[in-house]
Amino acid sequence: MKIGILPLGRPTFDVPFAEEKLAAMLAALDATGHEIVGQRGLLFDEDATRKAMSGLQAAAVDQVLVLQVTFTDASMTALAASSFDQPLSIWAVPEPRLGGRLRLNAFCGLNLASHALGLNGRAFSWLYADPSGEITADLTALLAGDRLAGRLDAKPVSGTSADGARVAAALRGRRIARIGEHPVGFDTCAYDAQHLNALTGVSVDTLRLDDLFNAAKEVSQEAADAVREAAEGDVAGLGDVDQEELDRSLRLKAGLDDLRKRGGYDAFAIRCWPETFTQYGGAVCGPAAMLGEGKVPCACEADVFGALTQLVLLEAAQAPVFLTDLVDMDAGDDTGVVWHCGQAPISMRDQEAEATATVHTNRKQPLLYQFPLKPGPVTFVRISQAFGSARMVLSHGEMLRRPMAFTGTSGVVRFDRPAAAVLGDIVACGLEHHMALAYGDHRQTLRATAAELGLPLLEI
């Protein structure tokens, strides 16, 4: 066959490492005996990707293979899906869990792409595997179309309970503030406010990022000092980061507190990047961790359904909630890694590890919290809009005591089912890239909540 490749990447990740991975992917592809055509360097932007697609169209390829070398949003994969009638495949690469920065985050790119393709009803094949491993059989199957994602749907659920009724009743009248719009290519964060309100009774107010930035700038020094004192009680090393950037970050926490009081908000969905870094000059990750510990959920990337999911789990668990990415699945180790920049509530820290202040791995600004998650049973849930309809996706596992997999706040989890099976289900069910996590087993209450809300349920 003539295989047309689109190697996608972002320059904010570890480009030299990405280039190493891409070289290994190309070597493996060349070894298949198929004709490999297209750009053999990373495509970092829309113009370059569109030009590469035009080249593949002119070459009349038999199949389009997206090489998900680093994280990217889903916009270019969705464009490829609509531009070619030929079979579409995605190959994403894992990276070692070395305790340093998340250098590629390619799994998250696969996650966003699978959701977007599911919304568009586009069939695709996929592979998540290291090109330097035993790749021949999996790669052959991928190119032969034997690794189709399929479609995994939720099922109606019955069986209400007092706990389920309590959670559903507690949602009614809650208010989410969406601050800024979700980034382009993040279909996982799209929402319809009327539909959300009809489903749960939760309303959404839309604010501008400037509303937050102005509120932060107007914070008194006394209020900023109080936030710093609270942060010093959580993490060590505040003095080791840029102090002006730290002050701006801490003022975001006080600014969010002010907006919450004025608007009566119960949760936030915030467009956290790039503007908090490029326009304002400080990270909102640490403030989100502090608010989360105070049981005020904050969803990044303006993910309103992520904020809603946190409210549901917060009420079910009666404990702080962490909105997290799943960034790796290792079938050999039978574990996955959950991670977000540095915004897990401090009560989730492994007591055998120190919590420290750090900077965003890509943007290099504070404040982020850094620690491994504590061991114990954990429940995962998402009020999902996969395939264009609302459902609840539920999972459970055990957080293990392991060294920190990646900088920020991360944890290694062993699901109740084999990691390979969970991975396949995540792709097949079109799941969004954010799931809410709380410690304990809250599945019974959440099943009853799904029944109360009329949500189909899928357990993975």
WOJO-V192674 format. One record per residue. N is the residue number from 1. RES is the residue in three letters. PSI is psi in radians with two decimals (* if undefined). OMEGA is omega in whole degrees, 0 to 359 (NA if undefined). Layout:
# WOJO-V192674
N,RES,PSI,OMEGA  N,RES,PSI,OMEGA
This chain:
# WOJO-V192674
1,MET,2.84,173  2,LYS,1.90,185  3,ILE,2.10,177  4,GLY,2.19,185  5,ILE,2.56,174  6,LEU,1.67,182  7,PRO,1.84,186  8,LEU,2.45,178  9,GLY,2.96,176  10,ARG,2.37,183  11,PRO,-0.19,178  12,THR,-0.14,177  13,PHE,-3.00,185  14,ASP,1.59,187  15,VAL,-0.80,178  16,PRO,-0.71,178  17,PHE,-0.71,178  18,ALA,-0.69,179  19,GLU,-0.62,175  20,GLU,-0.81,180  21,LYS,-0.73,180  22,LEU,-0.73,179  23,ALA,-0.71,179  24,ALA,-0.66,177  25,MET,-0.76,180  26,LEU,-0.67,178  27,ALA,-0.74,178  28,ALA,-0.70,179  29,LEU,-0.76,179  30,ASP,-0.56,182  31,ALA,-0.20,181  32,THR,-0.32,183  33,GLY,-0.16,174  34,HIS,2.78,175  35,GLU,2.05,182  36,ILE,2.07,182  37,VAL,2.69,177  38,GLY,-3.11,182  39,GLN,2.27,181  40,ARG,0.20,172  41,GLY,2.85,183  42,LEU,2.41,176  43,LEU,1.94,188  44,PHE,-0.28,185  45,ASP,3.02,185  46,GLU,-0.76,182  47,ASP,-0.80,180  48,ALA,-0.66,181  49,THR,-0.70,177  50,ARG,-0.72,178  51,LYS,-0.73,178  52,ALA,-0.68,178  53,MET,-0.70,178  54,SER,-0.67,177  55,GLY,-0.69,179  56,LEU,-0.65,178  57,GLN,-0.72,179  58,ALA,-0.53,181  59,ALA,-0.13,180  60,ALA,1.01,182  61,VAL,2.76,178  62,ASP,-0.40,183  63,GLN,2.58,176  64,VAL,2.23,181  65,LEU,1.98,174  66,VAL,2.12,175  67,LEU,1.82,182  68,GLN,1.49,187  69,VAL,-0.69,171  70,THR,3.14,170  71,PHE,2.40,163  72,THR,2.80,171  73,ASP,3.10,188  74,ALA,0.04,189  75,SER,-0.77,183  76,MET,-0.60,176  77,THR,-0.71,177  78,ALA,-0.67,177  79,LEU,-0.73,177  80,ALA,-0.69,181  81,ALA,-0.63,181  82,SER,-0.26,184  83,SER,-0.29,184  84,PHE,2.37,173  85,ASP,-0.26,182  86,GLN,2.81,176  87,PRO,2.54,182  88,LEU,2.34,177  89,SER,2.72,176  90,ILE,2.30,174  91,TRP,1.99,178  92,ALA,2.61,186  93,VAL,2.39,173  94,PRO,2.97,176  95,GLU,2.70,184  96,PRO,2.57,179  97,ARG,1.52,188  98,LEU,0.03,179  99,GLY,-0.11,178  100,GLY,-2.79,183  101,ARG,2.73,172  102,LEU,1.79,194  103,ARG,-0.48,182  104,LEU,-0.86,182  105,ASN,0.68,183  106,ALA,-0.54,180  107,PHE,-0.68,180  108,CYS,-0.61,176  109,GLY,-0.73,175  110,LEU,-0.71,181  111,ASN,-0.86,178  112,LEU,-0.72,181  113,ALA,-0.75,182  114,SER,-0.65,177  115,HIS,-0.83,182  116,ALA,-0.74,180  117,LEU,-0.62,175  118,GLY,-0.73,177  119,LEU,-0.61,183  120,ASN,0.02,179  121,GLY,0.54,184  122,ARG,2.11,177  123,ALA,2.52,177  124,PHE,2.75,173  125,SER,2.78,185  126,TRP,2.76,176  127,LEU,2.34,174  128,TYR,1.73,187  129,ALA,2.61,179  130,ASP,2.25,182  131,PRO,-0.31,181  132,SER,-0.04,179  133,GLY,-2.82,177  134,GLU,1.54,193  135,ILE,-0.25,192  136,THR,-0.86,184  137,ALA,-0.78,181  138,ASP,-0.69,180  139,LEU,-0.69,176  140,THR,-0.76,179  141,ALA,-0.70,179  142,LEU,-0.88,184  143,LEU,-0.38,177  144,ALA,-0.06,180  145,GLY,0.32,182  146,ASP,0.15,178  147,ARG,0.77,179  148,LEU,2.48,181  149,ALA,-0.59,185  150,GLY,-2.88,180  151,ARG,2.13,180  152,LEU,2.00,184  153,ASP,2.77,175  154,ALA,2.84,180  155,LYS,2.61,175  156,PRO,2.57,182  157,VAL,2.53,178  158,SER,3.02,177  159,GLY,1.27,178  160,THR,2.90,179  161,SER,2.97,178  162,ALA,-0.67,179  163,ASP,-0.77,178  164,GLY,-0.74,178  165,ALA,-0.65,179  166,ARG,-0.79,181  167,VAL,-0.82,181  168,ALA,-0.71,180  169,ALA,-0.64,182  170,ALA,-0.43,180  171,LEU,-0.58,186  172,ARG,2.21,181  173,GLY,-0.14,178  174,ARG,2.72,184  175,ARG,2.31,176  176,ILE,2.33,172  177,ALA,2.04,173  178,ARG,2.08,183  179,ILE,1.85,185  180,GLY,2.94,181  181,GLU,2.69,180  182,HIS,2.66,182  183,PRO,2.69,175  184,VAL,2.41,179  185,GLY,0.02,178  186,PHE,1.19,177  187,ASP,-0.38,178  188,THR,-0.34,184  189,CYS,0.09,179  190,ALA,2.72,181  191,TYR,2.84,173  192,ASP,2.02,187  193,ALA,-0.66,180  194,GLN,-0.73,178  195,HIS,-0.76,180  196,LEU,-0.73,180  197,ASN,-0.71,178  198,ALA,-0.59,182  199,LEU,-0.72,191  200,THR,-0.27,186  201,GLY,0.10,179  202,VAL,2.36,179  203,SER,2.77,182  204,VAL,2.22,170  205,ASP,2.50,178  206,THR,2.17,177  207,LEU,2.83,176  208,ARG,2.71,173  209,LEU,-0.62,178  210,ASP,-0.50,176  211,ASP,-0.72,177  212,LEU,-0.82,182  213,PHE,-0.72,179  214,ASN,-0.69,178  215,ALA,-0.69,180  216,ALA,-0.71,181  217,LYS,-0.45,181  218,GLU,-0.02,180  219,VAL,2.40,179  220,SER,2.75,178  221,GLN,-0.61,179  222,GLU,-0.76,179  223,ALA,-0.69,178  224,ALA,-0.70,178  225,ASP,-0.63,179  226,ALA,-0.68,178  227,VAL,-0.71,179  228,ARG,-0.73,179  229,GLU,-0.70,178  230,ALA,-0.71,179  231,ALA,-0.64,178  232,GLU,-0.45,176  233,GLY,-0.29,182  234,ASP,-0.82,190  235,VAL,2.65,175  236,ALA,2.74,171  237,GLY,0.31,177  238,LEU,-0.56,180  239,GLY,-0.15,184  240,ASP,-0.08,180  241,VAL,2.89,180  242,ASP,2.14,189  243,GLN,-0.59,177  244,GLU,-0.76,178  245,GLU,-0.66,177  246,LEU,-0.78,180  247,ASP,-0.74,179  248,ARG,-0.71,178  249,SER,-0.83,181  250,LEU,-0.58,177  251,ARG,-0.45,174  252,LEU,-0.67,177  253,LYS,-0.83,179  254,ALA,-0.63,177  255,GLY,-0.72,176  256,LEU,-0.68,176  257,ASP,-0.74,181  258,ASP,-0.79,178  259,LEU,-0.66,180  260,ARG,-0.77,180  261,LYS,-0.73,183  262,ARG,-0.65,185  263,GLY,-0.13,182  264,GLY,0.69,185  265,TYR,2.57,179  266,ASP,-0.27,181  267,ALA,2.82,178  268,PHE,2.60,169  269,ALA,1.91,195  270,ILE,2.28,170  271,ARG,1.68,192  272,CYS,-0.49,181  273,TRP,2.68,359  274,PRO,-0.14,194  275,GLU,-0.56,179  276,THR,-0.49,178  277,PHE,-0.88,190  278,THR,-0.55,181  279,GLN,-0.73,186  280,TYR,-0.80,175  281,GLY,0.49,177  282,GLY,2.60,184  283,ALA,2.57,176  284,VAL,0.03,184  285,CYS,-0.90,179  286,GLY,-0.82,174  287,PRO,-0.66,178  288,ALA,-0.66,177  289,ALA,-0.73,181  290,MET,-0.74,178  291,LEU,-0.69,178  292,GLY,-0.70,177  293,GLU,-0.55,176  294,GLY,0.20,177  295,LYS,0.62,171  296,VAL,1.67,186  297,PRO,2.48,173  298,CYS,2.14,176  299,ALA,2.27,179  300,CYS,3.00,180  301,GLU,0.46,178  302,ALA,0.68,183  303,ASP,1.60,185  304,VAL,-0.75,178  305,PHE,-0.44,172  306,GLY,-0.73,176  307,ALA,-0.73,177  308,LEU,-0.79,180  309,THR,-0.73,178  310,GLN,-0.71,178  311,LEU,-0.71,179  312,VAL,-0.86,183  313,LEU,-0.62,177  314,LEU,-0.75,180  315,GLU,-0.64,180  316,ALA,-0.72,186  317,ALA,-0.42,186  318,GLN,0.76,183  319,ALA,2.80,179  320,PRO,2.64,185  321,VAL,2.58,181  322,PHE,2.10,174  323,LEU,2.03,193  324,THR,2.73,167  325,ASP,2.55,165  326,LEU,2.03,190  327,VAL,-0.09,178  328,ASP,2.53,170  329,MET,2.23,184  330,ASP,1.81,182  331,ALA,-0.61,180  332,GLY,-0.72,178  333,ASP,-0.21,182  334,ASP,0.74,179  335,THR,2.84,170  336,GLY,2.94,175  337,VAL,2.22,171  338,VAL,2.52,187  339,TRP,2.55,158  340,HIS,2.70,194  341,CYS,-0.88,180  342,GLY,0.87,188  343,GLN,0.32,175  344,ALA,2.48,175  345,PRO,2.49,187  346,ILE,-0.44,179  347,SER,-0.19,177  348,MET,0.05,181  349,ARG,2.42,170  350,ASP,2.12,185  351,GLN,-0.25,177  352,GLU,-0.02,181  353,ALA,2.64,178  354,GLU,2.48,172  355,ALA,2.24,183  356,THR,2.78,174  357,ALA,2.47,178  358,THR,-3.08,181  359,VAL,2.81,177  360,HIS,2.33,188  361,THR,-0.57,181  362,ASN,-0.64,188  363,ARG,-0.23,172  364,LYS,0.58,177  365,GLN,2.56,176  366,PRO,3.00,5  367,LEU,2.29,169  368,LEU,2.55,171  369,TYR,2.59,180  370,GLN,2.09,176  371,PHE,2.73,171  372,PRO,2.60,179  373,LEU,2.59,184  374,LYS,2.70,177  375,PRO,2.69,177  376,GLY,2.91,179  377,PRO,2.48,181  378,VAL,2.54,175  379,THR,2.37,175  380,PHE,2.48,177  381,VAL,2.64,173  382,ARG,2.23,166  383,ILE,1.78,192  384,SER,2.70,172  385,GLN,0.53,180  386,ALA,2.45,180  387,PHE,0.28,173  388,GLY,0.21,177  389,SER,2.61,185  390,ALA,2.51,178  391,ARG,2.94,173  392,MET,2.27,175  393,VAL,2.28,191  394,LEU,2.48,177  395,SER,2.95,183  396,HIS,2.60,178  397,GLY,-2.95,181  398,GLU,2.08,173  399,MET,2.29,184  400,LEU,2.66,172  401,ARG,1.80,181  402,ARG,2.75,172  403,PRO,2.67,181  404,MET,2.16,184  405,ALA,-0.76,181  406,PHE,2.73,180  407,THR,2.80,187  408,GLY,-2.47,177  409,THR,2.08,184  410,SER,2.81,178  411,GLY,2.66,179  412,VAL,2.16,186  413,VAL,2.46,171  414,ARG,1.98,181  415,PHE,2.86,178  416,ASP,-0.46,178  417,ARG,2.83,180  418,PRO,2.48,182  419,ALA,-0.67,180  420,ALA,-0.66,179  421,ALA,-0.73,178  422,VAL,-0.74,179  423,LEU,-0.83,179  424,GLY,-0.68,180  425,ASP,-0.64,179  426,ILE,-0.77,180  427,VAL,-0.76,185  428,ALA,-0.46,182  429,CYS,0.07,177  430,GLY,0.57,187  431,LEU,2.49,173  432,GLU,2.85,186  433,HIS,-0.12,175  434,HIS,2.29,170  435,MET,2.61,177  436,ALA,2.45,183  437,LEU,2.36,171  438,ALA,2.64,179  439,TYR,2.50,182  440,GLY,2.98,178  441,ASP,1.86,184  442,HIS,0.36,185  443,ARG,-0.70,182  444,GLN,-0.78,179  445,THR,-0.70,182  446,LEU,-0.61,175  447,ARG,-0.77,179  448,ALA,-0.59,177  449,THR,-0.74,176  450,ALA,-0.75,179  451,ALA,-0.76,180  452,GLU,-0.67,183  453,LEU,-0.07,182  454,GLY,0.51,181  455,LEU,2.23,169  456,PRO,2.67,186  457,LEU,2.39,172  458,LEU,2.19,177  459,GLU,2.22,184  460,ILE,*,NA
